[in-house]
Amino acid sequence: MFRQSLRQGRPLVVPSLLSLIFALCLSLCGCQTTDPTEITGSLGGKPANRATDPRRDVEALRDRYRANPKDPDLALNYAKALRAAGERSQAVAVLEQATIADPSNKALLAGYGRALMDNGNFQQAFDVLSRAHSPEDPDWRILSVQGAALDQLGRYEEARQYYASALRIAPDEPSVLSNLGLSYVLSKDKDPRVRMNLAVVLGLEGRQAEAEAIAKADLPVEEANANVAELKRLLAHKEAARGSGDRMPAAPPPRLN
C-alpha cells in the first residue's frame, strides 16, 4: 500500500497533488483525522497494547468495562481497543455514555472528540473538543485537532486560527506545523513557502520520501528538481546545526491573520 511503501523507504511516485493529499491524510499528524492522542501526546488513558491482536484487547477489556462502565480509564482504554479493531462507531458509543455519566471529565471529552473525528463526525468532534479545555487553560494539542476538524469541514481560514493559537502555546511544534501545511494543501494553496515549510518538517522527522514528494508535487521537472535540491540544502544545514548542539528553529510558518 502507499503508506507502507513510504515507511519502507521505496521510491515514491506522486501523480498529482490530490493523490499526495490522500497519502498525507493517511500518514501525517493528523492526517488530519488520525488520533490526536497518539500523535501529540496522551489526552487521557493508557493506549491499547499495539503489540497484541486488537481483538484480544477488546475481548480482555469488554467484561471489565461492562462490569464498571462508569470507570473513565476503562472507558478510554476500551474505546481505544475498539478503534484499533476498526469498531469506530462502537468506540463513539462507549465514550458518549462515559461523558454523559461524567460530563466534566476533560480526558473523556478529549477521547470522545478523537473517536468522533475517527468516525468522520467532524462538526460534533469540534464541538466536543471545545468542552475538553477552556480559554483560561488551553491545550495546544486539542487546538490543533480542532483545526484539523475545521479543515475537514472546509473551513480553512478558521482552522488556521486554531493552529496559530496552538503555535503560540507550543512554538515550532512539528505536529501543528504539519497540520498547518496540510491545511494549505487541502485548500489547494500552492504557496511555495508553505510547500517548503511542510517538506522541511517532514524531512526533519526522517520522512525523506514524503518531504521530497511535497517539494515537487505538480511542478515542472526543472522546478521540481530545484525544489528538491533546496530542500536537501535546508535539511543538511539544520542537521549540521543539530550536530553542533545549536537549536535551529523550524521553518517559519506562513503569516496568519
C-alpha positions in Angstrom: 0.0 0.0 0.0 1.0 3.6 -0.4 1.6 4.4 3.2 3.6 1.1 3.7 5.9 1.9 0.8 6.7 5.3 2.4 7.6 3.6 5.7 9.8 1.0 3.9 11.6 3.8 2.0 10.7 2.6 -1.5 10.7 5.2 -4.3 7.5 7.3 -4.3 5.7 8.4 -7.4 3.1 11.2 -6.9 0.9 11.6 -10.0 -1.0 14.6 -8.7 -1.5 16.9 -5.7 -4.8 15.1 -5.0 -3.1 11.7 -4.5 -0.5 13.4 -2.3 -3.2 14.9 -0.1 -4.7 11.4 0.3 -1.4 9.9 1.2 -0.6 12.6 3.7 -4.1 12.2 5.2 -3.2 8.6 5.9 0.3 9.2 7.2 0.6 12.6 8.9 -0.3 14.2 12.1 -3.2 14.4 11.8 -3.8 13.0 8.5 -5.5 15.3 9.9 -8.1 12.8 11.1 -5.6 10.5 12.8 -5.5 10.0 16.5 -4.5 13.2 18.3 -3.8 11.2 21.4 -1.2 9.2 19.5 0.5 11.9 17.5 0.6 14.8 20.0 0.7 13.1 23.4 -1.8 11.4 25.6 -5.1 13.2 26.2 -6.1 10.7 28.9 -6.0 7.0 29.5 -3.4 4.4 28.5 -3.2 3.4 24.9 -4.2 -0.1 23.9 -1.3 -2.5 23.6 -0.3 -2.3 19.9 1.9 -5.4 20.1 -1.1 -7.7 20.5 -4.1 -8.5 18.3 -6.6 -5.6 18.7 -9.4 -8.2 19.0 -7.7 -9.6 22.1 -7.5 -6.2 23.6 -11.3 -5.8 23.0 -12.1 -9.1 24.5 -9.8 -8.5 27.5 -11.5 -5.2 28.3 -15.1 -5.9 27.4 -16.1 -7.7 30.5 -14.2 -5.3 32.8 -15.9 -2.4 31.1 -19.4 -3.9 31.3 -18.8 -4.6 35.0 -17.9 -1.0 35.6 -18.9 1.3 32.7 -18.6 4.4 34.7 -14.8 4.0 35.2 -13.3 6.7 32.9 -10.0 4.9 32.4 -11.7 1.7 31.5 -14.0 3.5 29.1 -11.0 5.3 27.4 -8.9 2.1 27.1 -11.9 0.0 25.9 -12.7 2.7 23.3 -9.1 2.8 22.1 -9.1 -1.0 21.7 -12.3 -0.8 19.7 -10.8 1.8 17.4 -7.7 -0.3 16.9 -10.0 -3.2 15.9 -11.9 -1.0 13.5 -15.1 -0.7 15.6 -15.2 3.1 15.4 -19.0 3.5 15.9 -18.9 1.3 19.0 -16.0 3.4 20.4 -18.1 6.5 19.9 -21.0 4.9 21.7 -18.8 3.8 24.6 -17.3 7.3 25.1 -20.7 9.0 24.6 -22.1 7.1 27.5 -19.0 7.8 29.6 -19.2 11.6 29.0 -22.9 11.5 29.9 -22.0 9.9 33.2 -19.1 12.3 33.8 -19.6 15.4 31.7 -16.8 17.5 33.3 -14.1 14.9 32.7 -11.7 16.6 30.3 -9.8 13.4 29.4 -13.1 11.7 28.5 -14.2 14.6 26.4 -10.9 14.7 24.5 -11.1 10.9 23.9 -14.7 11.3 22.8 -13.8 14.1 20.4 -11.0 11.9 19.0 -13.4 9.0 18.5 -15.8 11.3 16.7 -13.0 12.5 14.4 -12.0 9.0 13.6 -15.6 8.2 12.7 -16.0 11.2 10.4 -18.2 13.2 12.7 -16.2 16.4 12.3 -18.6 19.1 13.5 -19.6 17.1 16.5 -15.9 16.4 17.2 -15.1 20.1 17.1 -18.0 20.9 19.5 -17.0 18.2 22.0 -13.3 19.1 21.9 -14.3 22.7 22.7 -15.5 21.4 26.0 -12.3 19.5 26.7 -10.3 22.6 27.5 -11.0 26.3 28.3 -9.7 29.7 27.2 -8.2 30.1 30.6 -6.3 26.7 30.3 -6.0 26.0 26.6 -4.4 22.8 25.3 -2.3 23.2 22.1 -2.9 19.5 21.2 -6.7 19.9 21.3 -6.5 23.3 19.5 -4.5 21.5 16.7 -7.1 18.7 16.4 -9.9 21.3 16.4 -8.1 23.0 13.5 -8.0 19.6 11.7 -11.7 19.1 12.2 -12.4 22.6 10.7 -10.1 21.7 7.7 -12.2 18.6 7.1 -15.3 20.8 7.1 -13.7 23.1 4.5 -13.3 26.0 7.0 -9.7 26.5 6.2 -9.3 30.1 7.4 -10.9 29.3 10.8 -8.7 26.2 11.1 -5.5 28.3 10.7 -6.5 30.5 13.5 -6.6 27.4 15.8 -3.2 26.4 14.5 -1.9 29.9 15.3 -3.3 29.6 18.8 -1.6 26.2 19.2 1.7 27.6 18.0 1.6 30.5 20.4 1.5 27.8 23.2 3.9 25.4 21.6 6.1 27.3 19.1 7.7 25.3 16.3 5.7 22.1 17.3 6.2 19.8 14.3 2.7 18.2 14.5 1.0 21.6 14.4 3.2 22.9 11.6 2.4 19.7 9.7 -1.3 20.2 10.2 -0.9 23.9 9.2 0.9 22.9 6.0 -1.8 20.3 5.2 -4.4 22.9 5.6 -2.9 24.9 2.8 -2.5 21.8 0.7 -6.1 20.8 1.3 -7.3 24.2 0.3 -5.2 23.9 -2.9 -3.0 26.8 -1.8 0.3 26.2 -3.5 2.3 29.0 -1.9 5.9 27.9 -2.3 6.8 28.9 1.2 4.0 26.8 2.6 5.1 23.9 0.4 8.7 24.1 1.6 7.7 24.6 5.3 5.8 21.3 5.3 8.6 19.5 3.4 11.2 20.6 5.9 9.1 19.5 8.8 8.7 16.0 7.3 12.4 15.8 6.4 13.5 16.6 9.9 11.2 13.8 11.1 13.2 11.4 8.8 10.4 11.1 6.2 12.5 11.9 3.2 10.3 10.4 0.6 7.2 12.3 1.7 9.2 15.5 2.1 10.5 15.3 -1.5 7.1 14.4 -2.7 5.6 17.6 -1.2 8.5 19.7 -2.6 8.0 18.6 -6.2 4.2 17.8 -6.4 2.6 19.1 -9.6 5.6 21.1 -10.7 7.5 21.0 -14.0 10.6 18.8 -13.9 13.1 21.6 -13.7 11.3 23.4 -10.9 10.7 20.2 -9.0 14.3 19.3 -9.1 15.3 22.7 -7.9 12.9 22.4 -5.0 14.3 19.1 -4.0 17.8 20.4 -4.1 16.8 23.4 -2.0 15.1 21.0 0.5 18.2 18.9 0.8 20.3 22.0 1.4 18.0 23.2 4.1 17.9 19.8 5.8 21.6 19.5 5.7 22.0 22.9 7.3 19.6 22.1 10.1 21.1 18.7 10.7 24.6 20.2 10.9 23.2 22.7 13.5 21.7 19.9 15.4 25.0 18.1 15.5 26.8 21.2 16.8 24.3 21.5 19.6 22.7 24.6 18.3 18.9 24.7 18.3 17.7 25.6 14.9 14.1 26.9 14.7 11.7 25.1 12.4 10.9 26.7 9.1 8.7 29.7 9.9 5.0 29.1 9.3 3.2 31.4 6.9 1.9 34.6 8.4 -1.5 34.1 9.9 -4.1 36.9 10.1 
